[in-house]
Amino acid sequence: MRAAHLRRAEDVIRRELKNPELSPDLVAEACGISKRYLHELFSDANATVSQYIREQRLIAARDMLDLPGHAPIAEIAYRFGFSDQAQFSRLFRAAFGQTPSGYRAQRRAI
């Protein structure tokens, strides 16, 4: 049952990535579980809800950088709930080892 709740929470998070109000409270409410139980589910998976949300937002933003077209990096950052481009760039570099603009340039060169 716990695995099913965790999968449902992960699905809610992925579906709501563009929602700036996405938070553990919103996820717990959407899943019909308590926030405490939600935190326990992610703790069992060696993560926090907030970390998982941030990781999924970064992955979605990285995927968007791969798309044809030239959406500005700042627009991508705001679209996925990052408060500013500098914060997004710092987190992106920490997660993927390069800046968003460096990643985009590398992918376009392939």
C-alpha positions as a Markdown table, in Angstrom:
| # | Residue | x | y | z |
|---|---|---|---|---|
| 1 | Met | 0.0 | 0.0 | 0.0 |
| 2 | Arg | 2.9 | 2.4 | 0.8 |
| 3 | Ala | 4.4 | 1.8 | -2.6 |
| 4 | Ala | 1.1 | 2.7 | -4.3 |
| 5 | His | 0.8 | 5.9 | -2.2 |
| 6 | Leu | 4.3 | 6.9 | -3.1 |
| 7 | Arg | 3.7 | 6.3 | -6.8 |
| 8 | Arg | 0.5 | 8.3 | -6.6 |
| 9 | Ala | 2.4 | 11.2 | -4.9 |
| 10 | Glu | 5.1 | 11.0 | -7.6 |
| 11 | Asp | 2.5 | 11.2 | -10.3 |
| 12 | Val | 0.8 | 14.2 | -8.7 |
| 13 | Ile | 4.2 | 15.9 | -8.5 |
| 14 | Arg | 5.1 | 15.2 | -12.1 |
| 15 | Arg | 1.6 | 16.4 | -13.3 |
| 16 | Glu | 1.8 | 19.6 | -11.2 |
| 17 | Leu | 5.4 | 20.6 | -12.0 |
| 18 | Lys | 4.4 | 23.9 | -13.6 |
| 19 | Asn | 2.2 | 24.8 | -10.7 |
| 20 | Pro | 4.0 | 27.5 | -8.6 |
| 21 | Glu | 2.0 | 26.4 | -5.6 |
| 22 | Leu | 3.3 | 22.9 | -5.7 |
| 23 | Ser | 4.2 | 21.9 | -2.2 |
| 24 | Pro | 4.1 | 18.9 | 0.2 |
| 25 | Asp | 0.7 | 20.2 | 1.4 |
| 26 | Leu | -0.8 | 20.3 | -2.1 |
| 27 | Val | 0.6 | 16.8 | -2.8 |
| 28 | Ala | -0.7 | 15.3 | 0.4 |
| 29 | Glu | -4.1 | 16.9 | -0.1 |
| 30 | Ala | -4.3 | 15.6 | -3.8 |
| 31 | Cys | -3.4 | 12.1 | -2.6 |
| 32 | Gly | -5.8 | 12.1 | 0.4 |
| 33 | Ile | -3.1 | 11.4 | 2.9 |
| 34 | Ser | -1.5 | 13.4 | 5.7 |
| 35 | Lys | 1.5 | 15.5 | 5.2 |
| 36 | Arg | 3.3 | 13.5 | 7.9 |
| 37 | Tyr | 2.6 | 10.3 | 6.1 |
| 38 | Leu | 3.8 | 11.8 | 2.8 |
| 39 | His | 7.1 | 12.8 | 4.4 |
| 40 | Glu | 7.4 | 9.2 | 5.8 |
| 41 | Leu | 6.9 | 7.8 | 2.3 |
| 42 | Phe | 9.7 | 9.9 | 0.8 |
| 43 | Ser | 11.9 | 9.3 | 3.8 |
| 44 | Asp | 11.6 | 5.5 | 3.1 |
| 45 | Ala | 12.9 | 6.3 | -0.4 |
| 46 | Asn | 15.8 | 8.4 | 1.1 |
| 47 | Ala | 14.6 | 11.7 | -0.1 |
| 48 | Thr | 12.4 | 14.6 | 1.0 |
| 49 | Val | 9.3 | 15.7 | -0.8 |
| 50 | Ser | 10.8 | 19.0 | -1.6 |
| 51 | Gln | 14.0 | 17.4 | -3.0 |
| 52 | Tyr | 11.9 | 15.2 | -5.2 |
| 53 | Ile | 9.9 | 18.2 | -6.5 |
| 54 | Arg | 13.1 | 20.1 | -7.2 |
| 55 | Glu | 14.7 | 17.1 | -9.0 |
| 56 | Gln | 11.7 | 16.6 | -11.1 |
| 57 | Arg | 11.5 | 20.3 | -12.0 |
| 58 | Leu | 15.2 | 20.3 | -13.0 |
| 59 | Ile | 14.7 | 17.2 | -15.2 |
| 60 | Ala | 11.6 | 18.7 | -16.9 |
| 61 | Ala | 13.6 | 22.0 | -17.5 |
| 62 | Arg | 16.5 | 20.0 | -18.9 |
| 63 | Asp | 14.1 | 18.2 | -21.2 |
| 64 | Met | 12.7 | 21.5 | -22.4 |
| 65 | Leu | 16.2 | 22.8 | -23.1 |
| 66 | Asp | 16.5 | 19.8 | -25.6 |
| 67 | Leu | 13.4 | 20.9 | -27.6 |
| 68 | Pro | 13.8 | 22.7 | -30.9 |
| 69 | Gly | 13.2 | 26.4 | -30.6 |
| 70 | His | 14.8 | 28.8 | -28.4 |
| 71 | Ala | 12.7 | 29.4 | -25.3 |
| 72 | Pro | 14.8 | 31.8 | -23.1 |
| 73 | Ile | 16.4 | 30.1 | -20.2 |
| 74 | Ala | 14.7 | 32.5 | -17.8 |
| 75 | Glu | 11.3 | 31.6 | -19.2 |
| 76 | Ile | 12.1 | 27.9 | -18.6 |
| 77 | Ala | 13.2 | 28.6 | -15.1 |
| 78 | Tyr | 10.0 | 30.5 | -14.2 |
| 79 | Arg | 7.8 | 28.0 | -16.0 |
| 80 | Phe | 9.1 | 25.3 | -13.6 |
| 81 | Gly | 8.8 | 27.3 | -10.4 |
| 82 | Phe | 12.3 | 28.6 | -9.9 |
| 83 | Ser | 12.3 | 32.1 | -8.4 |
| 84 | Asp | 15.0 | 33.5 | -10.7 |
| 85 | Gln | 17.4 | 32.4 | -13.4 |
| 86 | Ala | 20.5 | 32.6 | -11.0 |
| 87 | Gln | 18.9 | 30.1 | -8.6 |
| 88 | Phe | 17.9 | 27.9 | -11.5 |
| 89 | Ser | 21.4 | 28.0 | -12.9 |
| 90 | Arg | 23.0 | 27.1 | -9.6 |
| 91 | Leu | 20.7 | 24.2 | -9.0 |
| 92 | Phe | 21.0 | 23.0 | -12.6 |
| 93 | Arg | 24.8 | 23.0 | -12.4 |
| 94 | Ala | 24.7 | 21.1 | -9.1 |
| 95 | Ala | 22.4 | 18.5 | -10.6 |
| 96 | Phe | 23.9 | 18.1 | -14.1 |
| 97 | Gly | 27.5 | 19.5 | -13.9 |
| 98 | Gln | 27.0 | 22.4 | -16.2 |
| 99 | Thr | 24.9 | 25.5 | -16.6 |
| 100 | Pro | 21.7 | 25.5 | -18.6 |
| 101 | Ser | 23.2 | 27.5 | -21.4 |
| 102 | Gly | 26.2 | 25.2 | -21.5 |
| 103 | Tyr | 23.9 | 22.2 | -21.6 |
| 104 | Arg | 21.8 | 23.7 | -24.4 |
| 105 | Ala | 24.9 | 24.6 | -26.4 |
| 106 | Gln | 26.3 | 21.1 | -26.0 |
| 107 | Arg | 23.1 | 19.5 | -27.1 |
| 108 | Arg | 22.7 | 21.7 | -30.1 |
| 109 | Ala | 26.2 | 20.8 | -31.2 |
| 110 | Ile | 25.3 | 17.1 | -31.4 |
